[in-house]
């Protein structure tokens, strides 16, 4: 049986779907009764759900009893200062607790879902592979720092005998709750966001991340990390593809440093007025301006025959599903 932490999260829920479709028995941790609406009930009904907090070792012990393998997908993705404390607690302390319990329970296989953010980022960008070492730099977001520190707990566990690998997805795209994580990019484009950035980043389909995680359960590889990134593309190309998928006008205004600051200020005012989360933060703007290229040779060599879904196809499919949800809500 496989335990998936963060089972109701964006990546975790797709990992569950992949495992169920491969006939794995799955137990998954959730923090509330709310289940992801974007995953079929036929899948969710086959999961043994347990409510547990990663900061509660007793609950974790119960959740991990009788488990063979763990895919640790729980984590907070945020660039908001208000959520920073909780993000560090979940991404660092929570990961430490999961690792400790996996060691205590003699878990056979441990897959940690991290992020390319944990490899660090430089303002002017660079080509990044698995050999990159973390460097303190002002371009590293607090999210990146929290994921890096969480990884350190996994490496500690490996040093203590944990059979584990670390997966580092780049920006994950797909159909999910567009009020959270990277899905918010779709929401911005649906509502006619007219600014584009000329930065470059790595992107990957959420379904590909789930496929890689499931395939890694079957490998004997340990004490390794793998970048999981399909393609490096300018943000503008991603935004254009989303606009096309929604039948909206493509963004036409280059977000210069001055315009980015104005957009950031306007979004903060909107956030205060509505009580909603800001779509833009200083950290997210900094990331959008950088040019970072992620290499994926190592994962492709490890998983012979695996190939990444073209981003244009993944974005088109996701846009169709978002539109279907919107139309169903309005009907």
N, C-alpha and C positions, 0 to 999 in steps of 0.2 A: 504494500500500500504506500502511496505517495502522499505526503503532506505538503500542501501549498499554503504558504503564508501570504497575506494580502490577496486572498481569494476573490474579493469583490472589487479589487482595483483594476485598472485598465489592462496592464500586462498580465497580472495574475489570473484574471478571468479568462483571457484567451489561452493561457497555458492550461487551465483546467479543461477548456473545450478540446484542446489538442490531445490531452491525456485521456479524456473520456472516449474520444473517437478512436484512440489506440487501445481501448479496452483496459486501461489501468484502473484499478480501484483507487479512488481519490478521497482524501479527507482535506478539508480546507478551513482555514481560520477566517472568521469575519468578526467585525467589531459591533455590528448591529444587524437587525433583521432585513435591512435593505439589500436586495440582490441586484446585480447589473442587468438593466432592462435590455441591453444589446446582445445578451447571450440567451439562446433558446432555453425555454423551461425544460425541454427534453434533456438538455445537458445538465442544467442546474439540479434537477430532481434526482440525478444519479450520484450527486456529491453528498458525502457525509459532512455536514456543516457543524462546526463547533465555534462557540463564541469565546474568544480569548484575547487578552491584551498582551502584547509582546513584552511589556514591562512587568508582567505578573508571572514569575517563574513557576508557581504552582499550576496555573492554568496551562502554561506551556508544557509542563510535564505530562498532564493529562492528555493534551492534544497530540503529543509525540509518542505516547504509549502504543506499541504495536505497529509502529511505522518503520518501513524499510528505507525510504529515501525522502529527502526534503528538498523542495524548491523554494528558496526564500525570496519571494517577490514583493514582500511588504516594504513600503517606503513612502515617505512624504516628498512630493515634488512641489516646490514652492520657491518663488523669488520675493515673497511678501515678508516684510519685517515682522508683522504680527504673528506669523506662523513659524518663525525661525526657531523658537525654543522647542516647540513640539517636534519640529523637523529633526533637530539634533537628537532629541530623546528617542524617537522612533528609529532613525537611520543609524545611530551609533549605539545607544544603550540597548535598544530592541534587538539589533543584530548580535550584540555581545551575548544577550540572553539566549537567543536561538542557537548560536554556536555552542555555548556552554551546555545546553540541554542535549544538543546533537551528540556531543562528546560523551555525556553521561549515559545516553541511551544507545551508544554504539551504532549510530546511524551508518548504514552501508555507503550511501551516496548523498552528497550535498552539492546543490547547484545554487550559487548566489547570483541574483540578478542585480547588478550594479549599474553603472552608467559610464559613458566615455567622459563625463564630467569629472570622475574620480581620477582621471589621468592628468588633469590640469589643463589650463588653457592660457595662451599668451595673446596679448591684445592684437598683435600683428598677424597672428595665426601661424600655422605650421602644418607639416605632414606628421601624422601621429600613428604609431603602431604600438604593439604591446610592450615594446622595450622602453617606452617613455617613462621617465621617472618623475614623480610629483615634485613640483617646485612651487615655493611660496611666491605668489604674484597677485597684484591687485586685480587682475582679470578673473581670478578664481572666485566664483560665486559662493555664497554660504551653502547652497545646495551641493556644489562640488566638494566643498570641505567636508560636509557631513557624509557624503558618499565615500570619500577617501578614508575618513576615519572608520566608517563602517567596514570597508574592505580590510583595514588593518586588523579588525577583530577576526575576520575570516582567515587571513594569513596566520594570525596567532593560532587559530584552531587547527590549521593545516600543520603548523609546527608541533602541535600536541597530538597529531595522529588522525585528523579529520580528512577523509577522502573527498576532496572538494575541488571544484573549478569555479572560476568567476567569469561571468558574461558581462560585457560592457556594451549595451546597446547605445546607438546614437539617438537622435531625436526620433521618437516613435510616432508613426502616423497610422490612423485607421478610424474606424467607426466606434465611438464610445460616448461618454458623457462630455459634451463639448463645453461644459462649465469648469472642467478640471484639466490639469496637466496639458500635454501638447495638443490635445483635442481642441483646445481653445483657439488654435490657429484657424480651424475650420469655421468656428463661430464668427471670428472677425471678418473672414472673407465673405461669408454669407451675408453679413450686414453691410457689405460694401466698403470695407477698409481700403482707403485709396493710397496709402503710403507703402512704398516698397523699399527694402534694404538691399544693398549690393554686396552684402556679406555672403560667405559660403559656409555650408555646414554639412555634416553627414546625416542621412535620413534612412529609416528602415520601416517596413511594414510591421505592424504589431503581430500579424499572423506569422511572419517570418521569425520574429523573436520567440514566439511560442513553439514553432517547429524546431528551432535550434535547441531550446531548453529540453524538449522531449527527447531529441536525438542524443543529447549529452548524457541523459540518464543511462543510455545503453552503451556508452563508451567507458573504457578503462582509464581514460586520461585523468590525471590528477595533478595538483600543484601547478596549475596553469591558468592564465587569463586569456580571454578571446574577445576582440572587438567584434561586435555584431552590428555592422553598418552596411546597408545595401549600396548606396550611391552618395557621392558628394555633389551637391548642387547649390547654385545660388538661391537664396531665399526668394528672389523674384520669380524664378521658374516654378517654385513650389506654390507661391501665391497665385501665379497665373493659372496653373493647373487646377487649383481649387476654385478660382473664379469661373473658369470654363465649366467645371463640373456642376457648379450651381447656376450657370447661366447668368452670371453677374459680370459687370464691367471690370476689366483687369485694372489693378492699381497703376496709376500714371504719374504719381508724384514721388520723386526720389527723396527719401528721408535723410536730408543733410543733418549734420550735428545740431544746427540751430532748430530745424524743424522737429528733430527727435525730442529735443528738450521741451518744445512747445506742446508736442503730442503727449509727452509724459506728464506735463503739468495739467493739460486738459483732462487726461484720463484720471489723474488723482482727484481733480475736482468732481468728476463724474462719480468716482468711487465713493467719495465722502457724501455726495448728495443722495445717492441711491442705496448706500450701505452694502454694495456689492464689492467683490474682489476686483482690484485693478487689473486690467488686461496688460498694462505695461508697467515695468519697474526699472530702476536704474540698472539692475543686474541683467534683466532680460534684454534691455536695449544694448548693453555692452556686448552680450553674446551675439546679437543680431548683426553687429558691426564687424565682427571678426571674420577671418577667412581661415577655416580649419578643415583639413582634409584627413579623413580617417581611412586607414588601410585595412582591407578585409582578407588578405591572402591567407592568414593563419587559419581562420575558421573554415575557409573554403578547402584548404588542404586537409584539415582534420575531418571534415564531413564530405567525403568524396561523393559527387553526384548531386550535392545540394546546390541550389542557385537561388538568388534573391529575386523577389517579385519586382518587376519594373515599377518605379514610383508612379508613373502616369497611370498605370492600371490600378494600383492600390488606392490612389487618390480618387480616381473616377468611381471605383466601387464604393468607397466610403461616402462620397458626395451623394450618390444615389440612395444610400441607406439613410443618411441624414435627411434628405428631402422626403423620403418615404415616411420617416418619423414625424416630420413637420406636417406633412399632408394628413397623416392619420390623426394628429392632434387637432388640426383645424376642422376636420370633417364632422 
